[in-house]
Amino acid sequence: MMDQQQLPQGFSMALSQRPEAMERFAALPETERQAVIDAARAATSKAEMRSCVDRLMQ
């Protein structure tokens, strides 16, 4: 998986609480992973960050 320092801290924390989402994130192609990271960086609230993780489970 991508180096933890490249992930937004809140996103890393949210992923650590959802191991299945972390596995799906790690399995994404690089371009899709980057899109998720970009969305997480744009999140302005904890709820938006959680939504980024929740979308991985859909």
N, C-alpha and C positions, 0 to 999 in steps of 0.2 A: 504494500500500500504506500501511498504518498507519505512523504515525511510529515510528521505531526506538526512541525513548525509552519508548514504551508497552509494548514487548515485554520480557519477562524477558531478561536478558543471556545466560544459558545457552541459551535458546531461539533467540535471534538468532544465536548462534555455531553452534548445531547446524543451523539453516536455511542458514547461509552455506556449510556443507560439503555441502549437498544442494540444488543449484540447482533440480532438478525439484520437490522438496518446497516450496521457496520459491515457485515459480510456482503450484503448486496452492493453497498457503496464500493467496496474493494473490488468487486467483480465487474463493475461498470467499465466500459471502454474509456480511455483517457479523455476523449472529448466530452463524453457525458459526465464524467467525474468533475471535469472543470466547470461545466454548466451548473452543477449542484453547488460547487464551492462558490461560484460567482453569486448564485442566489443567496447562499448563506452570508456572504459578505455584505449583500444589500439588505439583509434583514435588519429591521430597526427595533425589534422587540423579541422577547423570549418566545412569544407565541409564533412569530414568523419563523424563528430559528427552528422551533419544534415542527412546524409545517414542512420545512425543508427535509427533515428526517422522516416525517410521516409519509411524504411523497415517495420515498424510497421503498416503502412497503406496499405501494399500490401496484 
